[in-house]
Amino acid sequence: MTNDMPPPSSLKIDTSTPHSARVWNYWLGGKDHYEVDRQVGDQVRQVYPGIVDVARHARAFLGRAVRYLAGEAGITQFLDIGTGLPTVDNTHEVAQRVNPACRIVYVDNDPLVLAHARALLTSTPEGACDYIDADVRDPGYILTQAVATLDFSRPVALMMLGILGNVWDDQEAAAIRDHLVAALPPGSYLVLEDGSDAVDPKASAQAEKTRAEAGDPYKLRTPDQISAFFHGLELVDPGVVSVSRWRPEVTAWGEPEEVSAYGGVARKL
C-alpha cells in the first residue's frame, strides 16, 4: 500500500520488516507495499539496476509457462507456492483464459498477500481458486490442505517461482522440492525459476548482500544448482535457461537479453 495508513489489525501485517512479495510488487510497478519495502527495493536497484528487468521477465515466464501447460499440455490443476501479491496475469487468469475449468490453489504466508488474493483472485464459475496460509518450509501441510481443491490422482502443475531462494540451506531447499514432487502423479509438471548470479555476478552478489542486510534475505543459485531441482524429471525444450529466453514471443528485435533468473518446465514420467 503506497499510503502509510495502518493496515487492519486482524491482518497482523508487520510493516517494520521488508517482505519479498511486497518488494517484488514494488519492482513490478504495483501499489501494495510499505515504506520499508520501497527502501529495500531502491537499495537493491541502486546496486543492481537490472533487478526490475529480472522481475518483469520472471512474471512473463510465468504467463508463457502456464499458457503452455493449460493449452498444449492439457493441465487443469495448478498448485502455486509463493503466490506473491496479485498483479497482471496471475496464474489462474492465464490458465482459465485457456480453459475456464482450471483449478488453482495459491499458497503464501504473508497476510497481506492472502487478503489481496481472496479479494482479487476470483475464479470462473467452471473452475476454482483456493488459498492456503502456509510456509514453503512445511510441504506436508501444504499438500494436506491442497487436496480440498485439487485431485492428486490426476496431473498437477507445481509452480515454484522465485520461492526457493527464500530457503537459504541447499539441502533443505532440495528436500522441500523432493517432498512436493513425490506427491505428484505421473504426467504432472514442475515449473520452477529462481534468481541466479550468472548474468552479472558482481552486481548480483551486491544485491544479495543488500537484501540480507536489510532483513529480506534471498539466496542466488547458479544455473547448475537451479537445474538440479529438476532431477528425475523430463525437461521441456529449451530446458533450464534464463527466463527471458524460455519460449519467448517472436519479435522483430530478435532474442531478448538474458536476465539473472533461470528456470524451466519439466514433466514427471
Secondary structure, DSSP 4 states (H G I P E B T S, - for coil): --S-PPPPGGG---SSS--HHHHHHHHTT-S---HHHHHHHHHHHHH-TTHHHHHHHHHHHHHHHHHHHHTTT---EEEEES--S--SS-HHHHHHHH-TT-EEEEEE--HHHHHHHHHH-PPPSSSEEEEEE--TT-HHHHHHHHTTT--TTS--EEEEES-GGG---HHHHHHHHHHHHHTSPTT-EEEEEEE-SSS-HHHHHHHHHHHHHTT-------HHHHHHTTTTSEEPTT-SEEGGGSSPPP-TT-SPPP-SEEEEEEE--
